[in-house]
Amino acid sequence: MEVLLSVILGFMIIGAIYALHANDLLSAVIAQGIVGYGLVICFLHLRAPDLAIVQIVVETITLIIMVAVVLDSSRKELKTPAGWKGTVNIILGLMFIGFMIYFFDMATASLELFGEHSMRMSQTYVEEGAQRTGAANLVTGVLWDFRAYDTLGEATILFTAALGVLTVLRLKGKK
Amino acid sequence: MTVYFMCFFLFLVGLYGIVTRRNLIKIVISFTIMEFSVFLFFALIGYVENGVAPILTKNLPENPVFVDPLPQAMVLTAIVIGLATSAMLLAIAIRIYKKYGTFDIREINNLRG
């Protein structure tokens, strides 16, 4: 399992790096699709069918929006060189990444090994979820019953974002 | 442990893109890549070796071991919110392109005031 996931993740990383360096914005967007759909396959192998379904829908919608934005523009990656500021940015970014790797190392020391997860939090959900919520799918049980307030907050955010998109796109703006 | 590190490497690729790219669309793409790596990390933490999906069906094995449903529920919420935030970012990018005619954040800086 770990080898298979590593191979898929390798493809996703290659796709991500290509997306950042592509010359045509359209191919950058398509390469981002590699990452999204690779994630779907990872979710399927991690026994998370609900996540895979939602991710397929979300990735497709994101791709459609991005392609619509990109096709409307000149599609060219910027040709002007970054100059000394760009070099400084790259060096700062790499330093920041080294910093993050240090903390990642510290954090993973406290995690369990891959595949040996002990369910401290969700033991109750798994044992009593079916009787207490009546849902055959335990994820749905957690989402709509034990943590329904999270779902309410999610709906609020979704509504606010839809309002925000409408407002931003409809404004006339100063010329 | 390799899987955790590769997932983190995907996060770092997104972070590098956000810091160094000058194109608004590429910044949005790096943002979504970072999001995806975090979702994957949650799903990886909840995985149990030889577990079955947390759905009660008729033909389950004896004493089934389920994978953890809690991280999956959290990620399900986060995926939808991620769609909302990237749609918002893209809407702002469209506005900026209509006003300045470019996705270059340096040009937008130069035209300030």
Boltz contact constraints between the chains, C-beta under 6 A:
constraints:
  - contact:
      token1: [A, 2]
      token2: [B, 3]
      max_distance: 6.0
  - contact:
      token1: [A, 5]
      token2: [B, 3]
      max_distance: 6.0
  - contact:
      token1: [A, 6]
      token2: [B, 2]
      max_distance: 6.0
  - contact:
      token1: [A, 6]
      token2: [B, 3]
      max_distance: 6.0
  - contact:
      token1: [A, 6]
      token2: [B, 6]
      max_distance: 6.0
  - contact:
      token1: [A, 9]
      token2: [B, 6]
      max_distance: 6.0
  - contact:
      token1: [A, 13]
      token2: [B, 10]
      max_distance: 6.0
  - contact:
      token1: [A, 16]
      token2: [B, 13]
      max_distance: 6.0
  - contact:
      token1: [A, 16]
      token2: [B, 33]
      max_distance: 6.0
  - contact:
      token1: [A, 17]
      token2: [B, 13]
      max_distance: 6.0
  - contact:
      token1: [A, 19]
      token2: [B, 29]
      max_distance: 6.0
  - contact:
      token1: [A, 20]
      token2: [B, 17]
      max_distance: 6.0
  - contact:
      token1: [A, 25]
      token2: [B, 25]
      max_distance: 6.0
  - contact:
      token1: [A, 32]
      token2: [B, 29]
      max_distance: 6.0
  - contact:
      token1: [A, 35]
      token2: [B, 33]
      max_distance: 6.0
  - contact:
      token1: [A, 35]
      token2: [B, 36]
      max_distance: 6.0
  - contact:
      token1: [A, 39]
      token2: [B, 36]
      max_distance: 6.0
  - contact:
      token1: [A, 39]
      token2: [B, 40]
      max_distance: 6.0
  - contact:
      token1: [A, 42]
      token2: [B, 40]
      max_distance: 6.0
  - contact:
      token1: [A, 43]
      token2: [B, 43]
      max_distance: 6.0
  - contact:
      token1: [A, 46]
      token2: [B, 43]
      max_distance: 6.0
  - contact:
      token1: [A, 46]
      token2: [B, 47]
      max_distance: 6.0
  - contact:
      token1: [A, 47]
      token2: [B, 51]
      max_distance: 6.0
  - contact:
      token1: [A, 47]
      token2: [B, 53]
      max_distance: 6.0
  - contact:
      token1: [A, 47]
      token2: [B, 67]
      max_distance: 6.0
  - contact:
      token1: [A, 48]
      token2: [B, 43]
      max_distance: 6.0
  - contact:
      token1: [A, 48]
      token2: [B, 72]
      max_distance: 6.0
  - contact:
      token1: [A, 49]
      token2: [B, 53]
      max_distance: 6.0
  - contact:
      token1: [A, 51]
      token2: [B, 72]
      max_distance: 6.0
  - contact:
      token1: [A, 51]
      token2: [B, 75]
      max_distance: 6.0
  - contact:
      token1: [A, 54]
      token2: [B, 76]
      max_distance: 6.0
  - contact:
      token1: [A, 54]
      token2: [B, 79]
      max_distance: 6.0
  - contact:
      token1: [A, 55]
      token2: [B, 79]
      max_distance: 6.0
  - contact:
      token1: [A, 58]
      token2: [B, 79]
      max_distance: 6.0
  - contact:
      token1: [A, 58]
      token2: [B, 83]
      max_distance: 6.0
  - contact:
      token1: [A, 62]
      token2: [B, 86]
      max_distance: 6.0
  - contact:
      token1: [A, 65]
      token2: [B, 90]
      max_distance: 6.0
  - contact:
      token1: [A, 69]
      token2: [B, 90]
      max_distance: 6.0
  - contact:
      token1: [A, 69]
      token2: [B, 94]
      max_distance: 6.0
  - contact:
      token1: [A, 73]
      token2: [B, 97]
      max_distance: 6.0
  - contact:
      token1: [A, 78]
      token2: [B, 22]
      max_distance: 6.0
  - contact:
      token1: [A, 78]
      token2: [B, 23]
      max_distance: 6.0
  - contact:
      token1: [A, 78]
      token2: [B, 104]
      max_distance: 6.0
  - contact:
      token1: [A, 89]
      token2: [B, 20]
      max_distance: 6.0
  - contact:
      token1: [A, 90]
      token2: [B, 20]
      max_distance: 6.0
  - contact:
      token1: [A, 93]
      token2: [B, 16]
      max_distance: 6.0
  - contact:
      token1: [A, 93]
      token2: [B, 19]
      max_distance: 6.0
  - contact:
      token1: [A, 93]
      token2: [B, 20]
      max_distance: 6.0
  - contact:
      token1: [A, 97]
      token2: [B, 12]
      max_distance: 6.0
  - contact:
      token1: [A, 104]
      token2: [B, 8]
      max_distance: 6.0
  - contact:
      token1: [A, 108]
      token2: [B, 4]
      max_distance: 6.0
  - contact:
      token1: [A, 114]
      token2: [B, 3]
      max_distance: 6.0
  - contact:
      token1: [A, 115]
      token2: [B, 47]
      max_distance: 6.0
  - contact:
      token1: [A, 115]
      token2: [B, 49]
      max_distance: 6.0
  - contact:
      token1: [A, 117]
      token2: [B, 48]
      max_distance: 6.0
  - contact:
      token1: [A, 117]
      token2: [B, 68]
      max_distance: 6.0
  - contact:
      token1: [A, 119]
      token2: [B, 68]
      max_distance: 6.0
  - contact:
      token1: [A, 121]
      token2: [B, 70]
      max_distance: 6.0
  - contact:
      token1: [A, 122]
      token2: [B, 68]
      max_distance: 6.0
  - contact:
      token1: [A, 122]
      token2: [B, 69]
      max_distance: 6.0
  - contact:
      token1: [A, 122]
      token2: [B, 70]
      max_distance: 6.0
  - contact:
      token1: [A, 125]
      token2: [B, 69]
      max_distance: 6.0
  - contact:
      token1: [A, 126]
      token2: [B, 66]
      max_distance: 6.0
  - contact:
      token1: [A, 130]
      token2: [B, 56]
      max_distance: 6.0
  - contact:
      token1: [A, 136]
      token2: [B, 56]
      max_distance: 6.0
  - contact:
      token1: [A, 137]
      token2: [B, 55]
      max_distance: 6.0
  - contact:
      token1: [A, 138]
      token2: [B, 54]
      max_distance: 6.0
  - contact:
      token1: [A, 138]
      token2: [B, 69]
      max_distance: 6.0
  - contact:
      token1: [A, 139]
      token2: [B, 54]
      max_distance: 6.0
  - contact:
      token1: [A, 139]
      token2: [B, 69]
      max_distance: 6.0
  - contact:
      token1: [A, 139]
      token2: [B, 72]
      max_distance: 6.0
  - contact:
      token1: [A, 139]
      token2: [B, 73]
      max_distance: 6.0
  - contact:
      token1: [A, 142]
      token2: [B, 69]
      max_distance: 6.0
  - contact:
      token1: [A, 142]
      token2: [B, 73]
      max_distance: 6.0
  - contact:
      token1: [A, 143]
      token2: [B, 73]
      max_distance: 6.0
  - contact:
      token1: [A, 150]
      token2: [B, 77]
      max_distance: 6.0
  - contact:
      token1: [A, 154]
      token2: [B, 77]
      max_distance: 6.0
  - contact:
      token1: [A, 154]
      token2: [B, 80]
      max_distance: 6.0
  - contact:
      token1: [A, 157]
      token2: [B, 81]
      max_distance: 6.0
  - contact:
      token1: [A, 157]
      token2: [B, 84]
      max_distance: 6.0
  - contact:
      token1: [A, 158]
      token2: [B, 84]
      max_distance: 6.0
  - contact:
      token1: [A, 161]
      token2: [B, 84]
      max_distance: 6.0
  - contact:
      token1: [A, 161]
      token2: [B, 88]
      max_distance: 6.0
  - contact:
      token1: [A, 164]
      token2: [B, 88]
      max_distance: 6.0
  - contact:
      token1: [A, 165]
      token2: [B, 87]
      max_distance: 6.0
  - contact:
      token1: [A, 165]
      token2: [B, 88]
      max_distance: 6.0
  - contact:
      token1: [A, 165]
      token2: [B, 91]
      max_distance: 6.0
  - contact:
      token1: [A, 168]
      token2: [B, 91]
      max_distance: 6.0
  - contact:
      token1: [A, 168]
      token2: [B, 92]
      max_distance: 6.0
  - contact:
      token1: [A, 168]
      token2: [B, 95]
      max_distance: 6.0
  - contact:
      token1: [A, 169]
      token2: [B, 91]
      max_distance: 6.0
